[in-house]
Amino acid sequence: MLILLPPSETKRDGGEGAPLEQLLAESALSFPQLNAIRKRVVAATVSLARKPKVCAEVLKLSPKQMGEVDRNKAVKTSPTMPAIDRYTGVLYDGLAAMNLDEPSRNFLRDNVMIQSALLGPVGALEPIPAYRLSFDSKLPALAAGSLKKAWAEAGSKALAKKLKAEPRLVLDLRSEGYSALAPLAPAENTVYLRVVTKGENGQLRALNHFNKKGKGEFVRALAKDAAVTSTFNSVDELIAWAASKNMIMERGAEATSEWPAELNLVVS
């Protein structure tokens, strides 16, 4: 299974891993073919951080968040930690990866990737620095003009190449903004997960805060049952497993020429 997660704007400080400039020089992250773009985005991020007032305006930072500018200025040389531990916020609080046991973290290592605005798709346990950047951030020094233009084609090709070499069930939990940084071509075993609630009339309603919480808790449940879930090859297996855990999963909208089929996780 390949599970794609969005990142979070909030991140944990610190780390004991090698700095990003070393990791890129050694091609230590997944998809080394993306390293040229990674270096350009990183350079544009550092360049913007050298103009604190402009950076704060571009990244929509409050006066209390100016430390994010310093993070970006040092992004090439600051220490790193596993991506799944670096990100905080509602989804990652629900996942609570730091207190999972080794088999569960190995599941995350083997099955989860996070769509970073700075680095493109990275493995859950791959080391990354603290930074501040969103899918729609404008980096004046980036020749492509936008992160979407910088990442979309190359990110999509990288994921497609990986899935061609290693066919898997793909579960896309990214927000639509982050999905656009590496779009997935519709395929039989590719689904986009939405967290919804069902009203008394049976009508489904999308959630916001609890959408993120539900996604994090769902991935945690998959990781804790790694001996079973790591073997899944079909949506039907995933739905049946969810039912065995008292979760409600239902097929949603069918695939279009530009968007995968949808799967609804129904929460109360």
C-alpha positions as CSV (number, residue, x, y, z in Angstrom):
1,M,0.0,0.0,0.0
2,L,1.1,3.6,-0.6
3,I,-0.5,6.2,1.6
4,L,0.1,9.8,0.7
5,L,-0.3,12.4,3.5
6,P,-0.3,16.2,3.4
7,P,2.3,18.0,5.5
8,S,1.5,20.5,8.3
9,E,2.4,24.1,8.5
10,T,3.4,23.6,12.2
11,K,6.6,21.6,12.9
12,R,8.6,20.3,15.8
13,D,12.0,21.9,16.5
14,G,15.3,20.2,16.8
15,G,16.6,16.9,15.4
16,E,19.7,14.8,15.4
17,G,19.9,14.0,11.7
18,A,22.3,15.3,9.0
19,P,21.6,18.7,7.5
20,L,19.5,19.0,4.3
21,E,22.4,20.1,2.1
22,Q,24.3,16.9,3.0
23,L,21.2,14.8,2.4
24,L,20.7,16.3,-1.0
25,A,24.4,15.9,-1.9
26,E,24.2,12.2,-1.0
27,S,20.8,11.7,-2.7
28,A,19.5,10.4,0.7
29,L,15.8,11.2,0.1
30,S,13.4,9.2,-2.0
31,F,13.1,10.2,-5.7
32,P,16.6,11.6,-6.2
33,Q,15.5,12.6,-9.7
34,L,13.7,15.5,-7.9
35,N,16.8,16.8,-6.3
36,A,17.4,19.5,-8.9
37,I,13.9,21.0,-8.2
38,R,14.5,20.5,-4.4
39,K,17.6,22.6,-4.6
40,R,15.9,25.3,-6.5
41,V,13.0,25.5,-4.1
42,V,15.3,25.4,-1.1
43,A,17.4,28.2,-2.6
44,A,14.3,30.3,-3.3
45,T,13.1,29.7,0.3
46,V,16.4,30.8,1.8
47,S,16.6,33.8,-0.5
48,L,13.1,35.0,0.6
49,A,14.1,34.5,4.3
50,R,16.9,37.0,3.9
51,K,14.2,39.7,3.5
52,P,12.3,39.1,6.8
53,K,9.5,41.6,6.2
54,V,8.8,40.4,2.7
55,C,9.0,36.8,3.9
56,A,6.5,37.4,6.7
57,E,4.1,39.0,4.2
58,V,4.5,36.2,1.6
59,L,4.1,33.4,4.2
60,K,1.3,35.3,6.1
61,L,3.2,35.3,9.4
62,S,2.1,37.2,12.5
63,P,4.7,39.1,14.6
64,K,4.7,36.1,17.0
65,Q,5.7,33.8,14.1
66,M,8.8,35.5,12.9
67,G,10.9,32.6,14.1
68,E,9.6,30.8,11.0
69,V,11.8,33.2,9.0
70,D,14.9,32.1,10.9
71,R,13.9,28.5,10.3
72,N,13.8,29.1,6.6
73,K,17.0,31.0,6.5
74,A,18.8,28.0,8.1
75,V,16.9,25.3,6.3
76,K,20.0,23.9,4.5
77,T,22.1,23.6,7.7
78,S,19.7,23.0,10.5
79,P,19.4,19.5,12.0
80,T,16.8,17.0,10.6
81,M,14.4,14.4,12.1
82,P,12.0,11.9,10.5
83,A,9.3,13.7,8.6
84,I,6.5,11.8,10.4
85,D,7.9,13.2,13.7
86,R,8.7,16.7,12.4
87,Y,5.1,17.6,11.5
88,T,2.7,18.5,14.2
89,G,-1.0,19.7,14.1
90,V,-4.3,17.9,14.1
91,L,-3.6,15.1,11.7
92,Y,-0.2,14.3,13.2
93,D,-1.5,14.5,16.7
94,G,-4.1,11.9,15.7
95,L,-1.4,9.7,14.2
96,A,0.9,10.2,17.2
97,A,3.8,8.4,15.4
98,M,6.4,9.0,18.1
99,N,4.7,6.6,20.5
100,L,4.1,3.8,18.0
101,D,6.1,0.6,18.4
102,E,8.8,-0.5,15.9
103,P,6.6,-2.7,13.7
104,S,4.1,0.1,13.4
105,R,6.9,2.6,12.5
106,N,8.2,0.2,10.0
107,F,4.8,0.2,8.4
108,L,5.0,3.9,8.1
109,R,8.5,3.7,6.7
110,D,7.4,1.2,4.0
111,N,3.9,2.5,3.2
112,V,3.7,6.3,3.9
113,M,4.9,9.3,2.0
114,I,4.3,13.0,2.8
115,Q,3.9,15.7,0.2
116,S,6.2,18.5,1.3
117,A,6.0,21.9,-0.4
118,L,9.7,22.2,0.1
119,L,11.0,18.8,-0.9
120,G,8.2,17.1,-2.8
121,P,7.2,13.6,-1.7
122,V,9.4,12.2,1.1
123,G,9.2,8.9,3.0
124,A,7.7,9.0,6.5
125,L,10.9,8.2,8.3
126,E,13.2,10.2,6.0
127,P,14.9,13.1,7.7
128,I,13.8,16.7,7.0
129,P,14.5,20.1,8.6
130,A,12.0,22.5,10.2
131,Y,10.7,25.0,7.6
132,R,7.6,27.1,6.8
133,L,6.1,26.8,3.3
134,S,2.7,26.0,1.9
135,F,1.5,24.6,-1.4
136,D,0.4,28.1,-2.5
137,S,3.4,30.1,-1.2
138,K,4.9,32.5,-3.7
139,L,8.7,32.4,-3.9
140,P,9.9,35.4,-6.0
141,A,13.3,33.8,-6.8
142,L,11.6,30.6,-8.1
143,A,11.9,30.7,-11.9
144,A,8.9,28.4,-12.3
145,G,6.7,31.1,-10.8
146,S,4.8,28.9,-8.4
147,L,5.3,25.7,-6.4
148,K,2.6,24.0,-8.4
149,K,4.4,24.7,-11.7
150,A,7.7,23.7,-10.1
151,W,6.5,20.4,-8.7
152,A,3.4,19.1,-10.5
153,E,4.8,17.4,-13.6
154,A,8.0,16.1,-12.1
155,G,6.2,14.9,-8.9
156,S,3.5,13.2,-10.9
157,K,6.1,11.4,-13.1
158,A,8.1,10.3,-10.0
159,L,5.0,8.7,-8.3
160,A,3.9,7.1,-11.6
161,K,7.3,5.6,-12.1
162,K,7.4,4.2,-8.6
163,L,3.9,2.7,-9.0
164,K,4.8,1.2,-12.3
165,A,7.8,-0.6,-10.8
166,E,5.9,-1.5,-7.6
167,P,2.1,-1.7,-8.3
168,R,0.2,-1.0,-5.0
169,L,-3.1,0.0,-3.6
170,V,-2.8,3.8,-3.4
171,L,-4.6,5.8,-0.7
172,D,-4.4,9.6,-1.2
173,L,-5.1,11.5,2.0
174,R,-3.6,14.8,0.8
175,S,-5.6,18.0,0.6
176,E,-6.5,19.0,-2.9
177,G,-3.9,21.8,-2.8
178,Y,-1.1,19.3,-2.0
179,S,-2.4,16.7,-4.4
180,A,-1.9,19.3,-7.2
181,L,1.9,19.3,-6.4
182,A,2.1,15.6,-7.6
183,P,-1.2,14.6,-9.2
184,L,-2.1,10.9,-9.4
185,A,-3.4,9.5,-12.6
186,P,-6.8,7.7,-12.1
187,A,-6.2,4.0,-11.8
188,E,-8.2,1.0,-10.6
189,N,-6.4,0.7,-7.2
190,T,-6.0,4.4,-6.5
191,V,-8.5,6.2,-4.2
192,Y,-8.8,9.7,-2.7
193,L,-9.9,9.5,0.9
194,R,-12.5,11.9,2.3
195,V,-13.5,12.1,5.9
196,V,-17.2,12.8,6.1
197,T,-20.2,12.7,8.5
198,K,-23.7,11.5,7.6
199,G,-26.7,13.5,8.6
200,E,-30.1,12.1,9.7
201,N,-31.3,12.4,6.1
202,G,-28.3,10.2,5.0
203,Q,-26.6,13.1,3.2
204,L,-22.8,13.2,3.5
205,R,-21.1,16.3,4.7
206,A,-17.3,17.0,4.5
207,L,-15.5,17.9,7.7
208,N,-12.6,20.3,8.3
209,H,-10.9,20.0,11.7
210,F,-12.2,16.5,12.3
211,N,-11.2,15.6,8.7
212,K,-7.6,15.9,9.7
213,K,-8.1,14.2,13.0
214,G,-9.9,11.3,11.3
215,K,-7.1,10.8,8.8
216,G,-4.4,10.7,11.4
217,E,-6.3,8.2,13.6
218,F,-7.0,6.1,10.5
219,V,-3.4,5.9,9.5
220,R,-2.4,5.1,13.1
221,A,-4.9,2.2,13.1
222,L,-3.4,0.9,9.8
223,A,0.1,1.1,11.3
224,K,-0.9,-0.7,14.5
225,D,-2.3,-3.6,12.5
226,A,0.7,-3.7,10.2
227,A,0.8,-7.5,10.0
228,V,-2.5,-7.4,8.3
229,T,-2.7,-4.1,6.5
230,S,0.7,-4.2,4.9
231,T,-0.6,-7.0,2.6
232,F,-3.6,-5.1,1.2
233,N,-3.8,-4.9,-2.6
234,S,-7.4,-3.8,-3.2
235,V,-9.9,-1.3,-2.0
236,D,-12.3,-4.1,-1.1
237,E,-9.7,-5.5,1.4
238,L,-9.3,-2.1,2.9
239,I,-13.1,-1.6,3.3
240,A,-13.5,-5.1,4.8
241,W,-10.7,-4.4,7.3
242,A,-12.2,-1.1,8.3
243,A,-15.5,-2.8,9.0
244,S,-13.7,-5.3,11.3
245,K,-12.4,-2.3,13.3
246,N,-15.9,-0.8,13.5
247,M,-15.1,1.9,11.0
248,I,-17.5,2.8,8.2
249,M,-15.9,3.1,4.7
250,E,-18.0,3.6,1.6
251,R,-17.1,4.0,-2.0
252,G,-17.8,7.6,-3.1
253,A,-17.6,9.4,-6.4
254,E,-16.2,7.5,-9.4
255,A,-13.0,8.4,-11.1
256,T,-12.9,11.0,-13.8
257,S,-10.3,11.7,-16.4
258,E,-8.4,13.9,-14.0
259,W,-9.3,12.7,-10.5
260,P,-9.2,9.2,-8.8
261,A,-12.2,7.4,-7.4
262,E,-13.1,8.6,-3.9
263,L,-13.5,6.6,-0.7
264,N,-15.5,8.0,2.2
265,L,-14.5,7.4,5.8
266,V,-17.7,8.1,7.7
267,V,-17.3,9.4,11.3
268,S,-20.0,10.4,13.8
